[in-house]
Amino acid sequence: MKSNRRSFLAGAGAIGASAYVSKYGFAWAQANQPIKIGGQGALSGAHADYGRQMRMGATLAIEQINKAGGVLGRPLELNFVDEELKPAVAVRNVRQQVSDWGAHFLVGIDSSGSAMAVGPVLAELNRICIFTHAATHRLTEELCYKGNVRQIFRASVPIYQDSILAAYIFAKRPEIKRWANIGADYEYGRMSWAMFKHTLKKLRPDVEFVADAWAPFQTLDFSGHVSAVMAAQPHGIFSTPWAGEAIGLLRTALVMGVFEKAGVWWQAMGGSVDVLEGIAGQLDRFNNKLWGTGRYLFTWSEEKTQRLNTQFVEAFNVRWGRFPNYSAECTYSAIYSIKMACEKAKSIETANVIKALEGMTIETPAGVRTYRPEDHQAVYPVPGGRAVKLPEYPIPVIGADLAVYPTKEYYRWPPFEAIPT
Protein backbone atom coordinates (compact mmCIF):
# COMPACT_ATOMS: atom_id res chain seq x y z
CA MET A 1 0.00 0.00 0.00
CA LYS A 2 2.88 2.38 0.82
CA SER A 3 4.53 1.83 -2.57
CA ASN A 4 1.22 2.52 -4.29
CA ARG A 5 0.84 5.71 -2.33
CA ARG A 6 4.42 6.82 -3.18
CA SER A 7 3.70 6.22 -6.86
CA PHE A 8 0.51 8.21 -6.53
CA LEU A 9 2.32 11.15 -4.91
CA ALA A 10 5.18 11.03 -7.38
CA GLY A 11 2.78 11.15 -10.29
CA ALA A 12 0.90 13.97 -8.71
CA GLY A 13 4.11 15.93 -8.31
CA ALA A 14 5.02 15.45 -11.96
CA ILE A 15 1.79 16.64 -13.55
CA GLY A 16 0.10 18.57 -10.73
CA ALA A 17 -1.92 17.08 -7.88
CA SER A 18 -5.38 18.13 -9.00
CA ALA A 19 -4.82 17.00 -12.58
CA TYR A 20 -3.38 13.69 -11.43
CA VAL A 21 -6.28 12.99 -9.09
CA SER A 22 -8.68 13.88 -11.87
CA LYS A 23 -6.94 11.57 -14.32
CA TYR A 24 -5.70 8.67 -12.19
CA GLY A 25 -6.36 9.09 -8.50
CA PHE A 26 -10.15 8.83 -8.19
CA ALA A 27 -10.28 5.07 -8.72
CA TRP A 28 -7.40 4.53 -6.29
CA ALA A 29 -9.03 6.69 -3.62
CA GLN A 30 -12.46 5.13 -4.14
CA ALA A 31 -11.07 1.61 -3.86
CA ASN A 32 -9.82 2.39 -0.36
CA GLN A 33 -13.03 3.98 0.90
CA PRO A 34 -15.67 2.02 2.84
CA ILE A 35 -18.79 0.71 1.20
CA LYS A 36 -21.51 2.44 3.19
CA ILE A 37 -24.72 0.68 4.21
CA GLY A 38 -27.56 2.74 5.64
CA GLY A 39 -29.95 0.88 7.89
CA GLN A 40 -33.11 1.77 9.74
CA GLY A 41 -35.68 0.07 11.94
CA ALA A 42 -37.74 0.67 15.06
CA LEU A 43 -35.34 1.71 17.84
CA SER A 44 -37.89 3.28 20.18
CA GLY A 45 -41.25 2.39 21.68
CA ALA A 46 -42.89 -1.01 22.14
CA HIS A 47 -41.38 -2.35 18.90
CA ALA A 48 -37.79 -1.27 19.56
CA ASP A 49 -36.32 -4.76 19.89
CA TYR A 50 -36.88 -5.33 16.17
CA GLY A 51 -34.69 -2.41 15.18
CA ARG A 52 -32.10 -3.35 17.77
CA GLN A 53 -32.03 -6.90 16.43
CA MET A 54 -31.68 -5.58 12.87
CA ARG A 55 -28.71 -3.50 13.97
CA MET A 56 -27.16 -6.45 15.81
CA GLY A 57 -27.57 -8.76 12.81
CA ALA A 58 -26.11 -6.19 10.43
CA THR A 59 -23.22 -5.40 12.77
CA LEU A 60 -22.32 -9.07 13.19
CA ALA A 61 -22.32 -9.64 9.44
CA ILE A 62 -20.20 -6.54 8.81
CA GLU A 63 -17.70 -7.50 11.51
CA GLN A 64 -17.34 -10.96 10.01
CA ILE A 65 -17.01 -9.66 6.45
CA ASN A 66 -14.50 -6.97 7.37
CA LYS A 67 -12.42 -9.47 9.34
CA ALA A 68 -12.31 -11.65 6.20
CA GLY A 69 -11.12 -8.80 3.98
CA GLY A 70 -14.26 -6.81 3.21
CA VAL A 71 -16.01 -6.62 -0.16
CA LEU A 72 -13.91 -6.05 -3.28
CA GLY A 73 -11.08 -5.18 -0.92
CA ARG A 74 -13.11 -2.43 0.77
CA PRO A 75 -14.47 -2.43 4.34
CA LEU A 76 -18.18 -2.14 5.07
CA GLU A 77 -19.52 0.65 7.26
CA LEU A 78 -22.98 0.83 8.87
CA ASN A 79 -25.10 3.82 9.83
CA PHE A 80 -28.30 2.61 11.55
CA VAL A 81 -31.06 5.04 12.56
CA ASP A 82 -34.54 5.00 14.11
CA GLU A 83 -37.45 4.63 11.70
CA GLU A 84 -39.95 5.42 14.48
CA LEU A 85 -42.52 3.38 12.48
CA LYS A 86 -43.42 6.60 10.68
CA PRO A 87 -43.40 6.71 6.86
CA ALA A 88 -42.31 10.35 6.75
CA VAL A 89 -39.38 9.63 9.05
CA ALA A 90 -38.39 6.57 7.02
CA VAL A 91 -38.33 8.61 3.81
CA ARG A 92 -36.33 11.39 5.47
CA ASN A 93 -33.83 8.82 6.77
CA VAL A 94 -33.30 7.35 3.31
CA ARG A 95 -32.73 10.75 1.75
CA GLN A 96 -30.28 11.80 4.46
CA GLN A 97 -28.37 8.53 4.39
CA VAL A 98 -27.90 8.65 0.63
CA SER A 99 -27.53 12.38 0.01
CA ASP A 100 -25.74 13.48 3.20
CA TRP A 101 -23.91 10.36 4.40
CA GLY A 102 -23.27 8.78 1.00
CA ALA A 103 -24.86 5.36 1.50
CA HIS A 104 -24.25 2.93 -1.35
CA PHE A 105 -26.87 0.43 -0.14
CA LEU A 106 -29.83 0.43 2.25
CA VAL A 107 -31.30 -2.28 4.52
CA GLY A 108 -34.00 -2.70 7.15
CA ILE A 109 -37.40 -1.03 7.66
CA ASP A 110 -39.96 -2.50 10.05
CA SER A 111 -43.24 -0.86 9.06
CA SER A 112 -45.12 -1.85 5.92
CA GLY A 113 -46.43 1.70 5.67
CA SER A 114 -42.86 3.00 5.76
CA ALA A 115 -41.81 0.50 3.11
CA MET A 116 -44.55 1.63 0.74
CA ALA A 117 -43.47 5.25 1.23
CA VAL A 118 -39.75 4.52 0.75
CA GLY A 119 -40.17 2.30 -2.33
CA PRO A 120 -40.76 5.02 -4.95
CA VAL A 121 -37.94 7.17 -3.48
CA LEU A 122 -35.41 4.41 -4.21
CA ALA A 123 -35.89 4.87 -7.95
CA GLU A 124 -35.28 8.60 -7.59
CA LEU A 125 -32.12 8.07 -5.53
CA ASN A 126 -31.10 5.00 -7.54
CA ARG A 127 -30.15 3.00 -4.45
CA ILE A 128 -30.94 -0.63 -3.67
CA CYS A 129 -32.77 -1.29 -0.41
CA ILE A 130 -33.05 -4.86 0.84
CA PHE A 131 -36.09 -4.82 3.12
CA THR A 132 -35.68 -7.13 6.09
CA HIS A 133 -39.01 -7.00 7.91
CA ALA A 134 -41.78 -4.85 6.37
CA ALA A 135 -44.15 -7.53 5.17
CA THR A 136 -46.82 -6.13 2.88
CA HIS A 137 -46.96 -8.11 -0.34
CA ARG A 138 -47.64 -4.86 -2.19
CA LEU A 139 -44.01 -3.80 -1.82
CA THR A 140 -42.70 -6.47 -4.18
CA GLU A 141 -45.87 -7.34 -6.10
CA GLU A 142 -47.00 -3.79 -6.89
CA LEU A 143 -44.05 -1.43 -6.54
CA CYS A 144 -41.36 -3.73 -7.91
CA TYR A 145 -43.15 -6.16 -10.23
CA LYS A 146 -45.90 -3.91 -11.59
CA GLY A 147 -44.35 -0.51 -10.91
CA ASN A 148 -40.87 -1.52 -12.07
CA VAL A 149 -39.01 -0.04 -9.08
CA ARG A 150 -36.10 -2.41 -9.58
CA GLN A 151 -34.15 -1.05 -6.61
CA ILE A 152 -36.55 -2.89 -4.25
CA PHE A 153 -35.46 -6.28 -2.88
CA ARG A 154 -36.77 -8.15 0.15
CA ALA A 155 -34.84 -10.74 2.17
CA SER A 156 -37.73 -11.64 4.52
CA VAL A 157 -40.90 -13.62 3.84
CA PRO A 158 -43.86 -11.24 3.38
CA ILE A 159 -47.39 -11.78 4.66
CA TYR A 160 -47.49 -15.07 2.76
CA GLN A 161 -45.93 -16.38 5.99
CA ASP A 162 -48.47 -14.76 8.31
CA SER A 163 -51.62 -15.54 6.35
CA ILE A 164 -51.33 -18.16 3.60
CA LEU A 165 -49.29 -20.52 5.78
CA ALA A 166 -51.85 -20.16 8.59
CA ALA A 167 -54.71 -20.89 6.18
CA TYR A 168 -52.98 -24.07 5.02
CA ILE A 169 -52.42 -25.22 8.60
CA PHE A 170 -55.94 -24.59 9.89
CA ALA A 171 -57.76 -25.73 6.78
CA LYS A 172 -57.00 -29.20 8.16
CA ARG A 173 -58.82 -28.48 11.44
CA PRO A 174 -62.54 -28.89 10.60
CA GLU A 175 -63.56 -28.08 14.16
CA ILE A 176 -62.06 -24.59 13.82
CA LYS A 177 -64.78 -23.05 11.68
CA ARG A 178 -65.54 -19.60 13.13
CA TRP A 179 -62.68 -17.07 12.93
CA ALA A 180 -62.24 -13.64 14.49
CA ASN A 181 -59.49 -11.08 13.98
CA ILE A 182 -57.59 -8.82 16.37
CA GLY A 183 -55.57 -6.88 13.86
CA ALA A 184 -52.83 -4.29 13.68
CA ASP A 185 -54.71 -1.34 12.22
CA TYR A 186 -52.52 -0.46 9.27
CA GLU A 187 -51.21 -1.98 6.03
CA TYR A 188 -49.63 -5.10 7.54
CA GLY A 189 -52.53 -6.17 9.72
CA ARG A 190 -55.28 -5.37 7.25
CA MET A 191 -53.63 -7.13 4.31
CA SER A 192 -52.66 -10.16 6.42
CA TRP A 193 -56.27 -10.66 7.52
CA ALA A 194 -57.55 -10.13 3.98
CA MET A 195 -55.11 -12.69 2.56
CA PHE A 196 -55.86 -15.19 5.34
CA LYS A 197 -59.61 -14.94 4.68
CA HIS A 198 -59.16 -15.14 0.92
CA THR A 199 -56.94 -18.24 1.12
CA LEU A 200 -58.85 -20.09 3.84
CA LYS A 201 -62.19 -19.54 2.12
CA LYS A 202 -60.83 -21.16 -1.04
CA LEU A 203 -59.54 -24.12 0.97
CA ARG A 204 -62.56 -24.36 3.30
CA PRO A 205 -65.75 -22.82 1.88
CA ASP A 206 -67.57 -23.64 5.13
CA VAL A 207 -65.53 -21.26 7.33
CA GLU A 208 -67.09 -18.13 8.82
CA PHE A 209 -65.43 -14.83 9.70
CA VAL A 210 -67.40 -13.53 12.62
CA ALA A 211 -65.65 -10.46 14.10
CA ASP A 212 -62.95 -7.81 13.60
CA ALA A 213 -61.25 -5.60 16.17
CA TRP A 214 -58.55 -3.19 14.98
CA ALA A 215 -55.76 -1.87 17.20
CA PRO A 216 -53.60 1.08 16.06
CA PHE A 217 -49.92 1.43 16.88
CA GLN A 218 -49.21 2.18 20.56
CA THR A 219 -52.36 0.44 21.84
CA LEU A 220 -51.90 -0.21 25.57
CA ASP A 221 -55.26 -1.66 26.61
CA PHE A 222 -56.54 -4.58 24.51
CA SER A 223 -59.41 -5.57 26.80
CA GLY A 224 -62.03 -3.95 24.57
CA HIS A 225 -60.66 -5.71 21.48
CA VAL A 226 -60.69 -9.09 23.22
CA SER A 227 -64.23 -8.58 24.55
CA ALA A 228 -65.51 -7.57 21.12
CA VAL A 229 -64.28 -10.64 19.31
CA MET A 230 -65.09 -13.12 22.09
CA ALA A 231 -68.70 -11.95 22.03
CA ALA A 232 -68.94 -13.57 18.59
CA GLN A 233 -67.86 -16.94 20.06
CA PRO A 234 -65.04 -17.73 17.61
CA HIS A 235 -63.24 -21.05 17.42
CA GLY A 236 -60.02 -19.42 16.23
CA ILE A 237 -58.45 -15.98 16.64
CA PHE A 238 -56.11 -14.49 14.04
CA SER A 239 -53.85 -11.84 15.58
CA THR A 240 -51.29 -9.47 14.02
CA PRO A 241 -50.18 -6.94 16.69
CA TRP A 242 -46.48 -7.57 17.22
CA ALA A 243 -43.56 -6.92 19.56
CA GLY A 244 -44.53 -5.46 22.95
CA GLU A 245 -48.10 -5.03 21.78
CA ALA A 246 -48.37 -8.77 21.07
CA ILE A 247 -47.15 -9.52 24.57
CA GLY A 248 -49.68 -7.14 26.10
CA LEU A 249 -52.50 -8.58 23.99
CA LEU A 250 -51.66 -12.18 24.86
CA ARG A 251 -51.47 -11.41 28.58
CA THR A 252 -54.83 -9.63 28.38
CA ALA A 253 -56.34 -12.64 26.61
CA LEU A 254 -55.05 -14.90 29.39
CA VAL A 255 -56.58 -12.73 32.10
CA MET A 256 -59.91 -12.69 30.24
CA GLY A 257 -60.01 -16.48 29.92
CA VAL A 258 -59.73 -16.67 26.13
CA PHE A 259 -57.58 -19.80 26.23
CA GLU A 260 -60.26 -21.59 28.23
CA LYS A 261 -62.76 -20.96 25.44
CA ALA A 262 -61.34 -20.53 21.94
CA GLY A 263 -59.86 -23.52 20.15
CA VAL A 264 -56.71 -21.89 18.74
CA TRP A 265 -54.95 -18.54 18.68
CA TRP A 266 -52.70 -17.73 15.71
CA GLN A 267 -50.13 -15.07 16.61
CA ALA A 268 -48.82 -14.18 13.17
CA MET A 269 -45.26 -13.42 14.28
CA GLY A 270 -45.47 -15.38 17.51
CA GLY A 271 -42.11 -16.99 16.75
CA SER A 272 -40.38 -13.67 17.40
CA VAL A 273 -37.80 -13.92 20.19
CA ASP A 274 -39.10 -10.88 22.09
CA VAL A 275 -42.64 -12.28 22.15
CA LEU A 276 -41.43 -15.71 23.30
CA GLU A 277 -39.33 -14.09 26.04
CA GLY A 278 -42.32 -11.99 27.11
CA ILE A 279 -44.70 -14.93 27.59
CA ALA A 280 -42.18 -17.38 29.04
CA GLY A 281 -43.65 -17.22 32.54
CA GLN A 282 -47.22 -17.86 31.37
CA LEU A 283 -46.69 -20.51 28.69
CA ASP A 284 -48.52 -23.29 30.54
CA ARG A 285 -51.64 -21.13 30.80
CA PHE A 286 -52.08 -21.06 27.02
CA ASN A 287 -53.32 -24.68 27.18
CA ASN A 288 -51.36 -25.68 24.05
CA LYS A 289 -53.55 -23.38 21.94
CA LEU A 290 -50.99 -20.72 21.03
CA TRP A 291 -49.65 -21.04 17.48
CA GLY A 292 -47.31 -18.85 15.52
CA THR A 293 -44.49 -18.50 13.06
CA GLY A 294 -41.75 -16.06 12.07
CA ARG A 295 -39.75 -15.04 9.05
CA TYR A 296 -37.00 -17.13 10.61
CA LEU A 297 -36.99 -19.45 13.62
CA PHE A 298 -33.60 -19.71 15.33
CA THR A 299 -34.38 -23.36 16.17
CA TRP A 300 -35.00 -24.44 12.56
CA SER A 301 -33.34 -24.30 9.17
CA GLU A 302 -33.42 -26.30 5.98
CA GLU A 303 -31.26 -29.41 6.16
CA LYS A 304 -28.70 -27.96 3.76
CA THR A 305 -28.08 -24.92 5.96
CA GLN A 306 -28.52 -26.34 9.47
CA ARG A 307 -24.79 -26.12 10.20
CA LEU A 308 -24.68 -22.52 8.98
CA ASN A 309 -27.63 -21.68 11.23
CA THR A 310 -25.97 -23.29 14.25
CA GLN A 311 -22.84 -21.22 13.64
CA PHE A 312 -24.90 -18.06 13.26
CA VAL A 313 -26.91 -18.61 16.45
CA GLU A 314 -23.72 -19.34 18.42
CA ALA A 315 -21.89 -16.30 17.04
CA PHE A 316 -24.90 -14.05 17.69
CA ASN A 317 -25.23 -15.34 21.24
CA VAL A 318 -21.53 -14.80 21.95
CA ARG A 319 -21.59 -11.29 20.48
CA TRP A 320 -24.88 -10.07 21.95
CA GLY A 321 -26.00 -12.50 24.68
CA ARG A 322 -29.34 -13.05 22.92
CA PHE A 323 -30.99 -15.46 20.54
CA PRO A 324 -31.43 -13.90 17.09
CA ASN A 325 -34.85 -12.65 16.13
CA TYR A 326 -36.02 -12.99 12.54
CA SER A 327 -35.25 -9.31 11.95
CA ALA A 328 -31.65 -10.02 12.96
CA GLU A 329 -31.25 -13.01 10.65
CA CYS A 330 -32.95 -11.31 7.71
CA THR A 331 -30.67 -8.27 8.04
CA TYR A 332 -27.58 -10.44 8.55
CA SER A 333 -28.47 -12.34 5.39
CA ALA A 334 -29.20 -9.09 3.51
CA ILE A 335 -25.67 -7.87 4.23
CA TYR A 336 -24.22 -11.13 2.95
CA SER A 337 -26.49 -10.87 -0.11
CA ILE A 338 -25.01 -7.44 -0.85
CA LYS A 339 -21.51 -8.89 -0.48
CA MET A 340 -22.22 -11.80 -2.82
CA ALA A 341 -23.91 -9.61 -5.43
CA CYS A 342 -21.11 -7.00 -5.44
CA GLU A 343 -18.51 -9.70 -5.84
CA LYS A 344 -20.51 -11.34 -8.59
CA ALA A 345 -20.89 -8.00 -10.38
CA LYS A 346 -17.32 -6.91 -9.52
CA SER A 347 -18.93 -3.56 -8.85
CA ILE A 348 -20.98 -1.57 -6.34
CA GLU A 349 -22.85 0.33 -9.05
CA THR A 350 -26.60 -0.01 -8.56
CA ALA A 351 -27.45 -1.25 -12.05
CA ASN A 352 -24.75 -3.92 -11.96
CA VAL A 353 -25.69 -5.14 -8.48
CA ILE A 354 -29.38 -5.32 -9.42
CA LYS A 355 -28.48 -7.66 -12.28
CA ALA A 356 -26.36 -9.76 -9.93
CA LEU A 357 -29.10 -9.99 -7.27
CA GLU A 358 -31.86 -10.93 -9.69
CA GLY A 359 -32.24 -14.71 -9.56
CA MET A 360 -29.31 -15.01 -7.14
CA THR A 361 -29.31 -17.99 -4.76
CA ILE A 362 -27.47 -17.77 -1.45
CA GLU A 363 -27.20 -20.13 1.52
CA THR A 364 -28.23 -18.31 4.71
CA PRO A 365 -29.03 -19.35 8.31
CA ALA A 366 -32.77 -19.40 7.50
CA GLY A 367 -32.25 -21.63 4.47
CA VAL A 368 -31.44 -21.33 0.80
CA ARG A 369 -32.74 -17.95 -0.41
CA THR A 370 -33.40 -17.16 -4.06
CA TYR A 371 -34.27 -13.61 -5.09
CA ARG A 372 -37.01 -13.94 -7.69
CA PRO A 373 -36.06 -11.96 -10.81
CA GLU A 374 -39.66 -10.85 -11.40
CA ASP A 375 -40.36 -9.09 -8.09
CA HIS A 376 -37.08 -9.40 -6.16
CA GLN A 377 -38.77 -11.32 -3.35
CA ALA A 378 -36.51 -13.80 -1.52
CA VAL A 379 -37.98 -17.29 -1.60
CA TYR A 380 -37.29 -19.70 1.29
CA PRO A 381 -39.54 -21.81 3.55
CA VAL A 382 -40.22 -21.25 7.26
CA PRO A 383 -42.54 -23.50 9.32
CA GLY A 384 -45.42 -22.56 11.57
CA GLY A 385 -46.37 -24.46 14.69
CA ARG A 386 -47.32 -24.44 18.36
CA ALA A 387 -45.46 -22.64 21.15
CA VAL A 388 -43.87 -25.06 23.63
CA LYS A 389 -41.05 -25.27 26.15
CA LEU A 390 -38.22 -27.57 25.08
CA PRO A 391 -35.48 -28.61 27.53
CA GLU A 392 -32.62 -27.41 25.32
CA TYR A 393 -33.80 -23.77 25.27
CA PRO A 394 -34.31 -21.31 28.14
CA ILE A 395 -37.29 -19.62 26.42
CA PRO A 396 -40.37 -21.03 24.68
CA VAL A 397 -40.05 -21.78 20.97
CA ILE A 398 -42.30 -22.60 18.05
CA GLY A 399 -41.37 -26.25 18.28
CA ALA A 400 -44.41 -28.55 18.17
CA ASP A 401 -46.71 -29.62 15.35
CA LEU A 402 -44.39 -27.89 12.89
CA ALA A 403 -45.93 -27.52 9.45
CA VAL A 404 -43.46 -26.98 6.61
CA TYR A 405 -44.87 -26.33 3.16
CA PRO A 406 -42.90 -25.98 -0.07
CA THR A 407 -42.66 -22.39 -1.20
CA LYS A 408 -44.32 -23.33 -4.48
CA GLU A 409 -47.48 -24.06 -2.49
CA TYR A 410 -47.77 -21.14 -0.10
CA TYR A 411 -46.00 -18.27 -1.83
CA ARG A 412 -47.89 -16.14 -4.33
CA TRP A 413 -46.38 -16.16 -7.80
CA PRO A 414 -46.54 -13.69 -10.69
CA PRO A 415 -48.76 -12.69 -12.27
CA PHE A 416 -50.45 -11.97 -8.95
CA GLU A 417 -54.20 -12.21 -8.45
CA ALA A 418 -55.96 -9.38 -6.66
CA ILE A 419 -56.82 -9.85 -3.00
CA PRO A 420 -60.31 -8.63 -2.00
CA THR A 421 -60.22 -6.39 1.05
Secondary structure as UniProt FT lines:
FT   HELIX           2..15
FT   HELIX           17..20
FT   HELIX           21..25
FT   HELIX           26..31
FT   STRAND          35..41
FT   HELIX           45..47
FT   HELIX           48..67
FT   TURN            68..69
FT   TURN            72..73
FT   STRAND          76..82
FT   TURN            84..85
FT   HELIX           87..95
FT   HELIX           96..100
FT   STRAND          105..108
FT   HELIX           112..125
FT   STRAND          128..131
FT   HELIX           139..146
FT   TURN            150..151
FT   STRAND          152..154
FT   HELIX           160..164
FT   HELIX           165..170
FT   TURN            171..172
FT   TURN            174..175
FT   STRAND          178..184
FT   HELIX           187..203
FT   TURN            205..206
FT   STRAND          208..215
FT   TURN            217..218
FT   HELIX           223..230
FT   TURN            231..232
FT   STRAND          236..239
FT   HELIX           244..255
FT   TURN            256..257
FT   HELIX           258..260
FT   STRAND          264..267
FT   TURN            268..271
FT   HELIX           273..278
FT   HELIX           280..286
FT   TURN            287..288
FT   STRAND          290..292
FT   TURN            298..299
FT   HELIX           303..305
FT   HELIX           306..320
FT   HELIX           326..345
FT   HELIX           350..357
FT   TURN            358..359
FT   STRAND          361..364
FT   TURN            365..366
FT   STRAND          367..371
FT   TURN            373..375
FT   STRAND          377..379
FT   STRAND          384..388
FT   TURN            391..392
FT   STRAND          397..403
FT   HELIX           407..410
//
